Amino acid sequence: MGKIILKFDSIEESEEARTALDGPNWKMAMWRLDQDLRSIIKHGQVNNREATSEEIEAADDLRTRIREILNDYNLDLE
């Protein structure tokens, strides 16, 4: 198995280090948002009430846009 070593030499680079280490958390957060939007589209429910057609359409549009943005950065949720 290969290794990847990230090296940050100074306190000024601490933000970059935190960003690198938080990658998996960002992915899981985006996946969860995607799943929430998917649930609205699939089940037509928002906060235990029936979603309006506008809410379902907005969820679908947002889900599509999220995937477009991720694709622009060569990322995916799978």
N, CA, C and O atoms as a Tripos MOL2 file, in Angstrom:
@<TRIPOS>MOLECULE
protein
  312   311    78     0     0
PROTEIN
NO_CHARGES

@<TRIPOS>ATOM
      1 N           0.8380   -1.1740    0.0000 N.3       1 MET1
      2 CA          0.0000    0.0000    0.0000 C.3       1 MET1
      3 C           0.8890    1.2460    0.0000 C.2       1 MET1
      4 O           1.8740    1.3200    0.7360 O.2       1 MET1
      5 N           0.5320    2.2060   -0.8250 N.am      2 GLY2
      6 CA          1.2960    3.4350   -0.9140 C.3       2 GLY2
      7 C           0.9870    4.3870    0.2250 C.2       2 GLY2
      8 O          -0.0070    4.2250    0.9320 O.2       2 GLY2
      9 N           1.8360    5.3690    0.3960 N.am      3 LYS3
     10 CA          1.6530    6.3870    1.4250 C.3       3 LYS3
     11 C           1.6290    7.7550    0.7650 C.2       3 LYS3
     12 O           2.2980    8.0050   -0.2380 O.2       3 LYS3
     13 N           0.8510    8.6090    1.3520 N.am      4 ILE4
     14 CA          0.8400   10.0180    0.9660 C.3       4 ILE4
     15 C           1.1740   10.8040    2.2200 C.2       4 ILE4
     16 O           0.5350   10.6340    3.2580 O.2       4 ILE4
     17 N           2.1610   11.6520    2.1210 N.am      5 ILE5
     18 CA          2.5790   12.4460    3.2730 C.3       5 ILE5
     19 C           2.3040   13.9120    2.9660 C.2       5 ILE5
     20 O           2.7660   14.4540    1.9620 O.2       5 ILE5
     21 N           1.5390   14.5390    3.8570 N.am      6 LEU6
     22 CA          1.2910   15.9700    3.7570 C.3       6 LEU6
     23 C           2.1560   16.6530    4.8050 C.2       6 LEU6
     24 O           2.1400   16.2710    5.9750 O.2       6 LEU6
     25 N           2.8980   17.6460    4.3910 N.am      7 LYS7
     26 CA          3.8040   18.3190    5.3080 C.3       7 LYS7
     27 C           3.4820   19.8110    5.3180 C.2       7 LYS7
     28 O           3.4530   20.4630    4.2740 O.2       7 LYS7
     29 N           3.2430   20.3290    6.5050 N.am      8 PHE8
     30 CA          2.9740   21.7470    6.6850 C.3       8 PHE8
     31 C           3.9820   22.2570    7.7050 C.2       8 PHE8
     32 O           4.0180   21.7800    8.8390 O.2       8 PHE8
     33 N           4.7980   23.2230    7.3060 N.am      9 ASP9
     34 CA          5.9530   23.6220    8.0950 C.3       9 ASP9
     35 C           5.7250   24.7570    9.0860 C.2       9 ASP9
     36 O           6.5320   24.9390    9.9980 O.2       9 ASP9
     37 N           4.6780   25.5060    8.9370 N.am     10 SER10
     38 CA          4.5620   26.6780    9.8020 C.3      10 SER10
     39 C           3.1390   26.8740   10.2800 C.2      10 SER10
     40 O           2.1930   26.2920    9.7510 O.2      10 SER10
     41 N           3.0180   27.6960   11.2800 N.am     11 ILE11
     42 CA          1.7040   28.0120   11.8360 C.3      11 ILE11
     43 C           0.8340   28.7040   10.7880 C.2      11 ILE11
     44 O          -0.3910   28.5880   10.8180 O.2      11 ILE11
     45 N           1.4730   29.4280    9.8590 N.am     12 GLU12
     46 CA          0.7280   30.0980    8.7990 C.3      12 GLU12
     47 C           0.0380   29.0920    7.8880 C.2      12 GLU12
     48 O          -0.9630   29.4150    7.2490 O.2      12 GLU12
     49 N           0.5640   27.8900    7.8250 N.am     13 GLU13
     50 CA         -0.0210   26.8520    6.9750 C.3      13 GLU13
     51 C          -1.0570   26.0020    7.7110 C.2      13 GLU13
     52 O          -1.5450   25.0150    7.1620 O.2      13 GLU13
     53 N          -1.3910   26.3680    8.9260 N.am     14 SER14
     54 CA         -2.3150   25.5520    9.7150 C.3      14 SER14
     55 C          -3.7050   25.4770    9.0830 C.2      14 SER14
     56 O          -4.3720   24.4460    9.1780 O.2      14 SER14
     57 N          -4.1430   26.5470    8.4460 N.am     15 GLU15
     58 CA         -5.4450   26.5100    7.7780 C.3      15 GLU15
     59 C          -5.4330   25.5200    6.6190 C.2      15 GLU15
     60 O          -6.3970   24.7790    6.4230 O.2      15 GLU15
     61 N          -4.3530   25.5050    5.8550 N.am     16 GLU16
     62 CA         -4.2320   24.5390    4.7630 C.3      16 GLU16
     63 C          -4.2020   23.1040    5.2970 C.2      16 GLU16
     64 O          -4.7690   22.1930    4.6930 O.2      16 GLU16
     65 N          -3.5360   22.9200    6.4290 N.am     17 ALA17
     66 CA         -3.4860   21.5870    7.0440 C.3      17 ALA17
     67 C          -4.8750   21.1590    7.4860 C.2      17 ALA17
     68 O          -5.2700   20.0140    7.2670 O.2      17 ALA17
     69 N          -5.6150   22.0620    8.1010 N.am     18 ARG18
     70 CA         -6.9690   21.7350    8.5610 C.3      18 ARG18
     71 C          -7.8560   21.4090    7.3680 C.2      18 ARG18
     72 O          -8.6480   20.4690    7.4320 O.2      18 ARG18
     73 N          -7.7400   22.1630    6.2870 N.am     19 THR19
     74 CA         -8.5190   21.8870    5.0770 C.3      19 THR19
     75 C          -8.1980   20.4990    4.5380 C.2      19 THR19
     76 O          -9.1010   19.7520    4.1620 O.2      19 THR19
     77 N          -6.9200   20.1560    4.5010 N.am     20 ALA20
     78 CA         -6.5240   18.8390    4.0020 C.3      20 ALA20
     79 C          -7.0720   17.7230    4.8860 C.2      20 ALA20
     80 O          -7.5230   16.6930    4.3830 O.2      20 ALA20
     81 N          -7.0330   17.9230    6.1810 N.am     21 LEU21
     82 CA         -7.5100   16.8990    7.1130 C.3      21 LEU21
     83 C          -9.0260   16.8020    7.1570 C.2      21 LEU21
     84 O          -9.5630   15.7410    7.4760 O.2      21 LEU21
     85 N          -9.7210   17.8780    6.8450 N.am     22 ASP22
     86 CA        -11.1860   17.8850    6.8980 C.3      22 ASP22
     87 C         -11.8490   17.3720    5.6280 C.2      22 ASP22
     88 O         -13.0770   17.3240    5.5650 O.2      22 ASP22
     89 N         -11.0790   16.9880    4.6150 N.am     23 GLY23
     90 CA        -11.6480   16.5090    3.3590 C.3      23 GLY23
     91 C         -12.7360   15.4640    3.5290 C.2      23 GLY23
     92 O         -13.8140   15.6200    2.9550 O.2      23 GLY23
     93 N         -12.5000   14.4050    4.2950 N.am     24 PRO24
     94 CA        -13.5440   13.3880    4.4700 C.3      24 PRO24
     95 C         -14.8190   13.9400    5.1260 C.2      24 PRO24
     96 O         -15.9260   13.5110    4.7970 O.2      24 PRO24
     97 N         -14.6580   14.8850    6.0470 N.am     25 ASN25
     98 CA        -15.8380   15.4770    6.6870 C.3      25 ASN25
     99 C         -16.6590   16.2990    5.6960 C.2      25 ASN25
    100 O         -17.8890   16.2670    5.7130 O.2      25 ASN25
    101 N         -15.9510   17.0400    4.8270 N.am     26 TRP26
    102 CA        -16.6540   17.8010    3.7880 C.3      26 TRP26
    103 C         -17.4190   16.8710    2.8690 C.2      26 TRP26
    104 O         -18.5650   17.1480    2.5140 O.2      26 TRP26
    105 N         -16.7950   15.7720    2.4820 N.am     27 LYS27
    106 CA        -17.4620   14.8220    1.5980 C.3      27 LYS27
    107 C         -18.7120   14.2570    2.2590 C.2      27 LYS27
    108 O         -19.7630   14.1680    1.6250 O.2      27 LYS27
    109 N         -18.6070   13.8760    3.5270 N.am     28 MET28
    110 CA        -19.7670   13.3100    4.2270 C.3      28 MET28
    111 C         -20.8740   14.3580    4.4010 C.2      28 MET28
    112 O         -22.0570   14.0320    4.2950 O.2      28 MET28
    113 N         -20.4970   15.6040    4.6640 N.am     29 ALA29
    114 CA        -21.4920   16.6600    4.8000 C.3      29 ALA29
    115 C         -22.2340   16.8850    3.4840 C.2      29 ALA29
    116 O         -23.4550   17.0380    3.4780 O.2      29 ALA29
    117 N         -21.4970   16.9040    2.3680 N.am     30 MET30
    118 CA        -22.1320   17.0800    1.0670 C.3      30 MET30
    119 C         -23.0000   15.8720    0.7140 C.2      30 MET30
    120 O         -24.0770   16.0290    0.1380 O.2      30 MET30
    121 N         -22.5370   14.6720    1.0560 N.am     31 TRP31
    122 CA        -23.3170   13.4630    0.8070 C.3      31 TRP31
    123 C         -24.6380   13.5180    1.5860 C.2      31 TRP31
    124 O         -25.6970   13.1650    1.0670 O.2      31 TRP31
    125 N         -24.5500   13.9690    2.8440 N.am     32 ARG32
    126 CA        -25.7610   14.0600    3.6700 C.3      32 ARG32
    127 C         -26.7410   15.0830    3.0970 C.2      32 ARG32
    128 O         -27.9430   14.8240    3.0480 O.2      32 ARG32
    129 N         -26.2500   16.2220    2.6710 N.am     33 LEU33
    130 CA        -27.1020   17.2300    2.0360 C.3      33 LEU33
    131 C         -27.7550   16.6540    0.7860 C.2      33 LEU33
    132 O         -28.9530   16.8300    0.5660 O.2      33 LEU33
    133 N         -26.9660   15.9680   -0.0280 N.am     34 ASP34
    134 CA        -27.4870   15.3410   -1.2400 C.3      34 ASP34
    135 C         -28.5930   14.3380   -0.8970 C.2      34 ASP34
    136 O         -29.6180   14.2880   -1.5770 O.2      34 ASP34
    137 N         -28.3890   13.5500    0.1420 N.am     35 GLN35
    138 CA        -29.3890   12.5660    0.5400 C.3      35 GLN35
    139 C         -30.6610   13.2200    1.0710 C.2      35 GLN35
    140 O         -31.7620   12.7280    0.8240 O.2      35 GLN35
    141 N         -30.5150   14.3310    1.8010 N.am     36 ASP36
    142 CA        -31.6940   15.0690    2.2660 C.3      36 ASP36
    143 C         -32.5000   15.5920    1.0800 C.2      36 ASP36
    144 O         -33.7280   15.4970    1.0710 O.2      36 ASP36
    145 N         -31.8130   16.1440    0.0800 N.am     37 LEU37
    146 CA        -32.4980   16.6430   -1.1160 C.3      37 LEU37
    147 C         -33.1470   15.4940   -1.8780 C.2      37 LEU37
    148 O         -34.2710   15.6240   -2.3640 O.2      37 LEU37
    149 N         -32.4450   14.3740   -1.9830 N.am     38 ARG38
    150 CA        -32.9830   13.1910   -2.6560 C.3      38 ARG38
    151 C         -34.2660   12.7230   -1.9660 C.2      38 ARG38
    152 O         -35.2360   12.3580   -2.6300 O.2      38 ARG38
    153 N         -34.2650   12.7370   -0.6430 N.am     39 SER39
    154 CA        -35.4310   12.3030    0.1240 C.3      39 SER39
    155 C         -36.6370   13.2030   -0.1400 C.2      39 SER39
    156 O         -37.7620   12.7190   -0.2560 O.2      39 SER39
    157 N         -36.4050   14.4970   -0.2330 N.am     40 ILE40
    158 CA        -37.4980   15.4340   -0.5410 C.3      40 ILE40
    159 C         -38.0820   15.1050   -1.9080 C.2      40 ILE40
    160 O         -39.2990   15.0610   -2.0840 O.2      40 ILE40
    161 N         -37.1940   14.8740   -2.8730 N.am     41 ILE41
    162 CA        -37.6400   14.5710   -4.2340 C.3      41 ILE41
    163 C         -38.3900   13.2420   -4.2740 C.2      41 ILE41
    164 O         -39.4540   13.1430   -4.8850 O.2      41 ILE41
    165 N         -37.8400   12.2320   -3.6290 N.am     42 LYS42
    166 CA        -38.3990   10.8780   -3.6990 C.3      42 LYS42
    167 C         -39.6830   10.7270   -2.8920 C.2      42 LYS42
    168 O         -40.6430   10.1170   -3.3620 O.2      42 LYS42
    169 N         -39.7070   11.2850   -1.6700 N.am     43 HIS43
    170 CA        -40.8310   11.0570   -0.7670 C.3      43 HIS43
    171 C         -41.7940   12.2390   -0.6660 C.2      43 HIS43
    172 O         -42.8940   12.1050   -0.1300 O.2      43 HIS43
    173 N         -41.3770   13.3960   -1.1830 N.am     44 GLY44
    174 CA        -42.2440   14.5700   -1.1500 C.3      44 GLY44
    175 C         -42.5490   15.0550    0.2510 C.2      44 GLY44
    176 O         -43.6480   15.5370    0.5260 O.2      44 GLY44
    177 N         -41.5640   14.9260    1.1470 N.am     45 GLN45
    178 CA        -41.7360   15.3440    2.5350 C.3      45 GLN45
    179 C         -40.6260   16.3060    2.9400 C.2      45 GLN45
    180 O         -39.4590   16.1150    2.5970 O.2      45 GLN45
    181 N         -41.0170   17.3510    3.6820 N.am     46 VAL46
    182 CA        -40.0610   18.2880    4.2710 C.3      46 VAL46
    183 C         -40.4680   18.4830    5.7250 C.2      46 VAL46
    184 O         -41.5780   18.9360    6.0050 O.2      46 VAL46
    185 N         -39.5870   18.1490    6.6380 N.am     47 ASN47
    186 CA        -39.8670   18.3290    8.0710 C.3      47 ASN47
    187 C         -41.2230   17.7420    8.4740 C.2      47 ASN47
    188 O         -42.0260   18.3950    9.1410 O.2      47 ASN47
    189 N         -41.4530   16.5120    8.0600 N.am     48 ASN48
    190 CA        -42.6720   15.7670    8.4260 C.3      48 ASN48
    191 C         -43.9650   16.3860    7.8990 C.2      48 ASN48
    192 O         -45.0280   16.2210    8.4960 O.2      48 ASN48
    193 N         -43.8680   17.0850    6.7990 N.am     49 ARG49
    194 CA        -45.0640   17.5940    6.1350 C.3      49 ARG49
    195 C         -44.8960   17.3990    4.6420 C.2      49 ARG49
    196 O         -43.7850   17.1960    4.1520 O.2      49 ARG49
    197 N         -46.0020   17.4600    3.9240 N.am     50 GLU50
    198 CA        -45.9330   17.2980    2.4760 C.3      50 GLU50
    199 C         -45.2380   18.5010    1.8470 C.2      50 GLU50
    200 O         -45.5610   19.6510    2.1430 O.2      50 GLU50
    201 N         -44.2840   18.2110    0.9800 N.am     51 ALA51
    202 CA        -43.5550   19.2760    0.2920 C.3      51 ALA51
    203 C         -44.4060   19.8530   -0.8250 C.2      51 ALA51
    204 O         -45.1880   19.1430   -1.4580 O.2      51 ALA51
    205 N         -44.2460   21.1390   -1.0580 N.am     52 THR52
    206 CA        -44.9270   21.7650   -2.1860 C.3      52 THR52
    207 C         -44.1890   21.3920   -3.4600 C.2      52 THR52
    208 O         -43.0430   20.9430   -3.4170 O.2      52 THR52
    209 N         -44.8400   21.5770   -4.5760 N.am     53 SER53
    210 CA        -44.1840   21.2950   -5.8580 C.3      53 SER53
    211 C         -42.9700   22.2060   -6.0540 C.2      53 SER53
    212 O         -41.9810   21.7970   -6.6630 O.2      53 SER53
    213 N         -43.0410   23.4260   -5.5450 N.am     54 GLU54
    214 CA        -41.9100   24.3430   -5.6480 C.3      54 GLU54
    215 C         -40.7270   23.8450   -4.8200 C.2      54 GLU54
    216 O         -39.5800   23.9620   -5.2530 O.2      54 GLU54
    217 N         -40.9900   23.2940   -3.6400 N.am     55 GLU55
    218 CA        -39.9190   22.7630   -2.8020 C.3      55 GLU55
    219 C         -39.2630   21.5420   -3.4470 C.2      55 GLU55
    220 O         -38.0420   21.3890   -3.4080 O.2      55 GLU55
    221 N         -40.0750   20.6890   -4.0310 N.am     56 ILE56
    222 CA        -39.5380   19.5150   -4.7100 C.3      56 ILE56
    223 C         -38.6920   19.9380   -5.9040 C.2      56 ILE56
    224 O         -37.6060   19.4010   -6.1230 O.2      56 ILE56
    225 N         -39.1860   20.8920   -6.6670 N.am     57 GLU57
    226 CA        -38.4290   21.3910   -7.8200 C.3      57 GLU57
    227 C         -37.1220   22.0450   -7.3770 C.2      57 GLU57
    228 O         -36.0790   21.8480   -8.0010 O.2      57 GLU57
    229 N         -37.1860   22.8320   -6.2870 N.am     58 ALA58
    230 CA        -35.9770   23.4810   -5.7730 C.3      58 ALA58
    231 C         -34.9640   22.4360   -5.2990 C.2      58 ALA58
    232 O         -33.7670   22.5770   -5.5470 O.2      58 ALA58
    233 N         -35.4380   21.3970   -4.6230 N.am     59 ALA59
    234 CA        -34.5510   20.3230   -4.1610 C.3      59 ALA59
    235 C         -33.8790   19.6490   -5.3520 C.2      59 ALA59
    236 O         -32.6810   19.3670   -5.3210 O.2      59 ALA59
    237 N         -34.6440   19.3960   -6.3840 N.am     60 ASP60
    238 CA        -34.0990   18.7620   -7.5810 C.3      60 ASP60
    239 C         -33.0690   19.6650   -8.2570 C.2      60 ASP60
    240 O         -32.0070   19.2000   -8.6730 O.2      60 ASP60
    241 N         -33.3870   20.9560   -8.3650 N.am     61 ASP61
    242 CA        -32.4530   21.9110   -8.9680 C.3      61 ASP61
    243 C         -31.1590   22.0150   -8.1540 C.2      61 ASP61
    244 O         -30.0670   22.0330   -8.7220 O.2      61 ASP61
    245 N         -31.2850   22.0830   -6.8320 N.am     62 LEU62
    246 CA        -30.1100   22.1740   -5.9740 C.3      62 LEU62
    247 C         -29.2520   20.9180   -6.0630 C.2      62 LEU62
    248 O         -28.0250   20.9960   -6.1110 O.2      62 LEU62
    249 N         -29.9030   19.7710   -6.0840 N.am     63 ARG63
    250 CA        -29.1590   18.5090   -6.1900 C.3      63 ARG63
    251 C         -28.3820   18.4550   -7.5070 C.2      63 ARG63
    252 O         -27.2290   18.0250   -7.5370 O.2      63 ARG63
    253 N         -29.0120   18.8870   -8.5760 N.am     64 THR64
    254 CA        -28.3380   18.9320   -9.8730 C.3      64 THR64
    255 C         -27.1660   19.8940   -9.8360 C.2      64 THR64
    256 O         -26.0830   19.5740  -10.3260 O.2      64 THR64
    257 N         -27.3720   21.0710   -9.2600 N.am     65 ARG65
    258 CA        -26.3070   22.0860   -9.2080 C.3      65 ARG65
    259 C         -25.1260   21.6150   -8.3620 C.2      65 ARG65
    260 O         -23.9720   21.8240   -8.7350 O.2      65 ARG65
    261 N         -25.4080   20.9830   -7.2310 N.am     66 ILE66
    262 CA        -24.3360   20.4520   -6.3890 C.3      66 ILE66
    263 C         -23.4780   19.4750   -7.1880 C.2      66 ILE66
    264 O         -22.2490   19.5270   -7.1360 O.2      66 ILE66
    265 N         -24.1380   18.5860   -7.9280 N.am     67 ARG67
    266 CA        -23.3950   17.5960   -8.7190 C.3      67 ARG67
    267 C         -22.5970   18.2650   -9.8390 C.2      67 ARG67
    268 O         -21.4980   17.8140  -10.1620 O.2      67 ARG67
    269 N         -23.1300   19.3280  -10.4340 N.am     68 GLU68
    270 CA        -22.3810   20.0620  -11.4610 C.3      68 GLU68
    271 C         -21.1300   20.6890  -10.8660 C.2      68 GLU68
    272 O         -20.0510   20.6100  -11.4530 O.2      68 GLU68
    273 N         -21.2750   21.3110   -9.7020 N.am     69 ILE69
    274 CA        -20.1270   21.9540   -9.0540 C.3      69 ILE69
    275 C         -19.0750   20.9120   -8.6820 C.2      69 ILE69
    276 O         -17.8860   21.1140   -8.9270 O.2      69 ILE69
    277 N         -19.5080   19.8090   -8.0940 N.am     70 LEU70
    278 CA        -18.5570   18.7540   -7.7430 C.3      70 LEU70
    279 C         -17.8470   18.2370   -8.9900 C.2      70 LEU70
    280 O         -16.6400   17.9960   -8.9670 O.2      70 LEU70
    281 N         -18.5870   18.0690  -10.0600 N.am     71 ASN71
    282 CA        -17.9940   17.6050  -11.3150 C.3      71 ASN71
    283 C         -16.9520   18.5990  -11.8380 C.2      71 ASN71
    284 O         -15.9160   18.1960  -12.3670 O.2      71 ASN71
    285 N         -17.2300   19.8970  -11.6880 N.am     72 ASP72
    286 CA        -16.2720   20.9130  -12.1150 C.3      72 ASP72
    287 C         -14.9230   20.7610  -11.4000 C.2      72 ASP72
    288 O         -13.8810   21.1150  -11.9530 O.2      72 ASP72
    289 N         -14.9480   20.2350  -10.1730 N.am     73 TYR73
    290 CA        -13.7350   20.0440   -9.3860 C.3      73 TYR73
    291 C         -13.2530   18.5840   -9.4080 C.2      73 TYR73
    292 O         -12.4130   18.1750   -8.6050 O.2      73 TYR73
    293 N         -13.8120   17.8130  -10.3550 N.am     74 ASN74
    294 CA        -13.4560   16.3870  -10.4810 C.3      74 ASN74
    295 C         -13.7130   15.6220   -9.1880 C.2      74 ASN74
    296 O         -12.9170   14.7710   -8.7900 O.2      74 ASN74
    297 N         -14.8310   15.9320   -8.5360 N.am     75 LEU75
    298 CA        -15.2230   15.2650   -7.2950 C.3      75 LEU75
    299 C         -16.5460   14.5500   -7.5210 C.2      75 LEU75
    300 O         -17.3240   14.9180   -8.4020 O.2      75 LEU75
    301 N         -16.7880   13.5310   -6.7190 N.am     76 ASP76
    302 CA        -18.1020   12.8930   -6.7300 C.3      76 ASP76
    303 C         -18.4390   12.4280   -5.3250 C.2      76 ASP76
    304 O         -17.5660   12.3690   -4.4600 O.2      76 ASP76
    305 N         -19.6750   12.1060   -5.1020 N.am     77 LEU77
    306 CA        -20.1340   11.6900   -3.7810 C.3      77 LEU77
    307 C         -20.1130   10.1860   -3.5850 C.2      77 LEU77
    308 O         -20.3500    9.6950   -2.4810 O.2      77 LEU77
    309 N         -19.8360    9.4690   -4.6310 N.am     78 GLU78
    310 CA        -19.8760    8.0000   -4.5280 C.3      78 GLU78
    311 C         -18.5710    7.4330   -4.0590 C.2      78 GLU78
    312 O         -18.4410    6.2160   -3.9200 O.2      78 GLU78
@<TRIPOS>BOND
     1     1     2 1
     2     2     3 1
     3     3     4 2
     4     3     5 am
     5     5     6 1
     6     6     7 1
     7     7     8 2
     8     7     9 am
     9     9    10 1
    10    10    11 1
    11    11    12 2
    12    11    13 am
    13    13    14 1
    14    14    15 1
    15    15    16 2
    16    15    17 am
    17    17    18 1
    18    18    19 1
    19    19    20 2
    20    19    21 am
    21    21    22 1
    22    22    23 1
    23    23    24 2
    24    23    25 am
    25    25    26 1
    26    26    27 1
    27    27    28 2
    28    27    29 am
    29    29    30 1
    30    30    31 1
    31    31    32 2
    32    31    33 am
    33    33    34 1
    34    34    35 1
    35    35    36 2
    36    35    37 am
    37    37    38 1
    38    38    39 1
    39    39    40 2
    40    39    41 am
    41    41    42 1
    42    42    43 1
    43    43    44 2
    44    43    45 am
    45    45    46 1
    46    46    47 1
    47    47    48 2
    48    47    49 am
    49    49    50 1
    50    50    51 1
    51    51    52 2
    52    51    53 am
    53    53    54 1
    54    54    55 1
    55    55    56 2
    56    55    57 am
    57    57    58 1
    58    58    59 1
    59    59    60 2
    60    59    61 am
    61    61    62 1
    62    62    63 1
    63    63    64 2
    64    63    65 am
    65    65    66 1
    66    66    67 1
    67    67    68 2
    68    67    69 am
    69    69    70 1
    70    70    71 1
    71    71    72 2
    72    71    73 am
    73    73    74 1
    74    74    75 1
    75    75    76 2
    76    75    77 am
    77    77    78 1
    78    78    79 1
    79    79    80 2
    80    79    81 am
    81    81    82 1
    82    82    83 1
    83    83    84 2
    84    83    85 am
    85    85    86 1
    86    86    87 1
    87    87    88 2
    88    87    89 am
    89    89    90 1
    90    90    91 1
    91    91    92 2
    92    91    93 am
    93    93    94 1
    94    94    95 1
    95    95    96 2
    96    95    97 am
    97    97    98 1
    98    98    99 1
    99    99   100 2
   100    99   101 am
   101   101   102 1
   102   102   103 1
   103   103   104 2
   104   103   105 am
   105   105   106 1
   106   106   107 1
   107   107   108 2
   108   107   109 am
   109   109   110 1
   110   110   111 1
   111   111   112 2
   112   111   113 am
   113   113   114 1
   114   114   115 1
   115   115   116 2
   116   115   117 am
   117   117   118 1
   118   118   119 1
   119   119   120 2
   120   119   121 am
   121   121   122 1
   122   122   123 1
   123   123   124 2
   124   123   125 am
   125   125   126 1
   126   126   127 1
   127   127   128 2
   128   127   129 am
   129   129   130 1
   130   130   131 1
   131   131   132 2
   132   131   133 am
   133   133   134 1
   134   134   135 1
   135   135   136 2
   136   135   137 am
   137   137   138 1
   138   138   139 1
   139   139   140 2
   140   139   141 am
   141   141   142 1
   142   142   143 1
   143   143   144 2
   144   143   145 am
   145   145   146 1
   146   146   147 1
   147   147   148 2
   148   147   149 am
   149   149   150 1
   150   150   151 1
   151   151   152 2
   152   151   153 am
   153   153   154 1
   154   154   155 1
   155   155   156 2
   156   155   157 am
   157   157   158 1
   158   158   159 1
   159   159   160 2
   160   159   161 am
   161   161   162 1
   162   162   163 1
   163   163   164 2
   164   163   165 am
   165   165   166 1
   166   166   167 1
   167   167   168 2
   168   167   169 am
   169   169   170 1
   170   170   171 1
   171   171   172 2
   172   171   173 am
   173   173   174 1
   174   174   175 1
   175   175   176 2
   176   175   177 am
   177   177   178 1
   178   178   179 1
   179   179   180 2
   180   179   181 am
   181   181   182 1
   182   182   183 1
   183   183   184 2
   184   183   185 am
   185   185   186 1
   186   186   187 1
   187   187   188 2
   188   187   189 am
   189   189   190 1
   190   190   191 1
   191   191   192 2
   192   191   193 am
   193   193   194 1
   194   194   195 1
   195   195   196 2
   196   195   197 am
   197   197   198 1
   198   198   199 1
   199   199   200 2
   200   199   201 am
   201   201   202 1
   202   202   203 1
   203   203   204 2
   204   203   205 am
   205   205   206 1
   206   206   207 1
   207   207   208 2
   208   207   209 am
   209   209   210 1
   210   210   211 1
   211   211   212 2
   212   211   213 am
   213   213   214 1
   214   214   215 1
   215   215   216 2
   216   215   217 am
   217   217   218 1
   218   218   219 1
   219   219   220 2
   220   219   221 am
   221   221   222 1
   222   222   223 1
   223   223   224 2
   224   223   225 am
   225   225   226 1
   226   226   227 1
   227   227   228 2
   228   227   229 am
   229   229   230 1
   230   230   231 1
   231   231   232 2
   232   231   233 am
   233   233   234 1
   234   234   235 1
   235   235   236 2
   236   235   237 am
   237   237   238 1
   238   238   239 1
   239   239   240 2
   240   239   241 am
   241   241   242 1
   242   242   243 1
   243   243   244 2
   244   243   245 am
   245   245   246 1
   246   246   247 1
   247   247   248 2
   248   247   249 am
   249   249   250 1
   250   250   251 1
   251   251   252 2
   252   251   253 am
   253   253   254 1
   254   254   255 1
   255   255   256 2
   256   255   257 am
   257   257   258 1
   258   258   259 1
   259   259   260 2
   260   259   261 am
   261   261   262 1
   262   262   263 1
   263   263   264 2
   264   263   265 am
   265   265   266 1
   266   266   267 1
   267   267   268 2
   268   267   269 am
   269   269   270 1
   270   270   271 1
   271   271   272 2
   272   271   273 am
   273   273   274 1
   274   274   275 1
   275   275   276 2
   276   275   277 am
   277   277   278 1
   278   278   279 1
   279   279   280 2
   280   279   281 am
   281   281   282 1
   282   282   283 1
   283   283   284 2
   284   283   285 am
   285   285   286 1
   286   286   287 1
   287   287   288 2
   288   287   289 am
   289   289   290 1
   290   290   291 1
   291   291   292 2
   292   291   293 am
   293   293   294 1
   294   294   295 1
   295   295   296 2
   296   295   297 am
   297   297   298 1
   298   298   299 1
   299   299   300 2
   300   299   301 am
   301   301   302 1
   302   302   303 1
   303   303   304 2
   304   303   305 am
   305   305   306 1
   306   306   307 1
   307   307   308 2
   308   307   309 am
   309   309   310 1
   310   310   311 1
   311   311   312 2
@<TRIPOS>SUBSTRUCTURE
     1 MET1         2 RESIDUE 1 A MET
     2 GLY2         6 RESIDUE 1 A GLY
     3 LYS3        10 RESIDUE 1 A LYS
     4 ILE4        14 RESIDUE 1 A ILE
     5 ILE5        18 RESIDUE 1 A ILE
     6 LEU6        22 RESIDUE 1 A LEU
     7 LYS7        26 RESIDUE 1 A LYS
     8 PHE8        30 RESIDUE 1 A PHE
     9 ASP9        34 RESIDUE 1 A ASP
    10 SER10       38 RESIDUE 1 A SER
    11 ILE11       42 RESIDUE 1 A ILE
    12 GLU12       46 RESIDUE 1 A GLU
    13 GLU13       50 RESIDUE 1 A GLU
    14 SER14       54 RESIDUE 1 A SER
    15 GLU15       58 RESIDUE 1 A GLU
    16 GLU16       62 RESIDUE 1 A GLU
    17 ALA17       66 RESIDUE 1 A ALA
    18 ARG18       70 RESIDUE 1 A ARG
    19 THR19       74 RESIDUE 1 A THR
    20 ALA20       78 RESIDUE 1 A ALA
    21 LEU21       82 RESIDUE 1 A LEU
    22 ASP22       86 RESIDUE 1 A ASP
    23 GLY23       90 RESIDUE 1 A GLY
    24 PRO24       94 RESIDUE 1 A PRO
    25 ASN25       98 RESIDUE 1 A ASN
    26 TRP26      102 RESIDUE 1 A TRP
    27 LYS27      106 RESIDUE 1 A LYS
    28 MET28      110 RESIDUE 1 A MET
    29 ALA29      114 RESIDUE 1 A ALA
    30 MET30      118 RESIDUE 1 A MET
    31 TRP31      122 RESIDUE 1 A TRP
    32 ARG32      126 RESIDUE 1 A ARG
    33 LEU33      130 RESIDUE 1 A LEU
    34 ASP34      134 RESIDUE 1 A ASP
    35 GLN35      138 RESIDUE 1 A GLN
    36 ASP36      142 RESIDUE 1 A ASP
    37 LEU37      146 RESIDUE 1 A LEU
    38 ARG38      150 RESIDUE 1 A ARG
    39 SER39      154 RESIDUE 1 A SER
    40 ILE40      158 RESIDUE 1 A ILE
    41 ILE41      162 RESIDUE 1 A ILE
    42 LYS42      166 RESIDUE 1 A LYS
    43 HIS43      170 RESIDUE 1 A HIS
    44 GLY44      174 RESIDUE 1 A GLY
    45 GLN45      178 RESIDUE 1 A GLN
    46 VAL46      182 RESIDUE 1 A VAL
    47 ASN47      186 RESIDUE 1 A ASN
    48 ASN48      190 RESIDUE 1 A ASN
    49 ARG49      194 RESIDUE 1 A ARG
    50 GLU50      198 RESIDUE 1 A GLU
    51 ALA51      202 RESIDUE 1 A ALA
    52 THR52      206 RESIDUE 1 A THR
    53 SER53      210 RESIDUE 1 A SER
    54 GLU54      214 RESIDUE 1 A GLU
    55 GLU55      218 RESIDUE 1 A GLU
    56 ILE56      222 RESIDUE 1 A ILE
    57 GLU57      226 RESIDUE 1 A GLU
    58 ALA58      230 RESIDUE 1 A ALA
    59 ALA59      234 RESIDUE 1 A ALA
    60 ASP60      238 RESIDUE 1 A ASP
    61 ASP61      242 RESIDUE 1 A ASP
    62 LEU62      246 RESIDUE 1 A LEU
    63 ARG63      250 RESIDUE 1 A ARG
    64 THR64      254 RESIDUE 1 A THR
    65 ARG65      258 RESIDUE 1 A ARG
    66 ILE66      262 RESIDUE 1 A ILE
    67 ARG67      266 RESIDUE 1 A ARG
    68 GLU68      270 RESIDUE 1 A GLU
    69 ILE69      274 RESIDUE 1 A ILE
    70 LEU70      278 RESIDUE 1 A LEU
    71 ASN71      282 RESIDUE 1 A ASN
    72 ASP72      286 RESIDUE 1 A ASP
    73 TYR73      290 RESIDUE 1 A TYR
    74 ASN74      294 RESIDUE 1 A ASN
    75 LEU75      298 RESIDUE 1 A LEU
    76 ASP76      302 RESIDUE 1 A ASP
    77 LEU77      306 RESIDUE 1 A LEU
    78 GLU78      310 RESIDUE 1 A GLU
